[in-house]
Amino acid sequence: MTPVDAPITVEDLRGKAMHIKDMAEGEVRELTQEKATKLVGVGVVAALAVVSLAYYLGTRRG
């Protein structure tokens, strides 16, 4: 004989759905923060490249 599983209630499904929603929102926040960090890094590198180029061109004329 196999044990009979308890029926799934609406509250069980609601709880699982809320848990999945919370996990998904956390993933979105994490990915958004990661993307913003990458954009800031690229901006810093670009600014340093522009400053370095300006310094190099300035020393060549002087």
N, C-alpha and C positions, 0 to 999 in steps of 0.2 A: 504494500500500500504506500502511496506517496502522500506526503502531507499537503493539505490544501492551503494554497497561498491566500493571504488576506487580500481582499479587494482593494484596489487603489482608489483612494478618495480624491475628491476635487482639491481638498486642502493639501494632500500629498503632491499633486501635480502643480498646484500654485506655488508651494514651497520650492520645488525643484526648478520651476520656471524662474522664480525670483533669484535663485542661486546662480543659474546660468546667465541671467541678465546682469547680475553683479559682476560675474567673472568677465563677461564680454566688455562691460564698461571699463573695468580695470585694464584689460588688454588695450583698449582704444586709448585710454589715458597714457599708458606706458609707451605705446607706439608714437603718439603725438609728441610726447616729451622727448623721445629719442630723435624724432625727425627735427624738432626745433633745435636740439643740441647739435645735430649735424649741420644745420643751416648756419648756426652761429660760428661753428668751427670753420666752415667754408668762407664765411664773411671775414673772419680774422685772417685767414691765410691770404685771401684776396687783398685785404688792406695792407698786409705786410709786403706782398708782392709789388703793389703800387708804390709804397714808400721806398722799397729797395730800388725799384726802377728809377724813381725820381732822384734818389741819392746818387745812383750810378751815373745818370745823365748829367747831374749837376757837377760831379767830380770830373767828368770828361771835358767840360767846357771851361773849367777853372784853371 
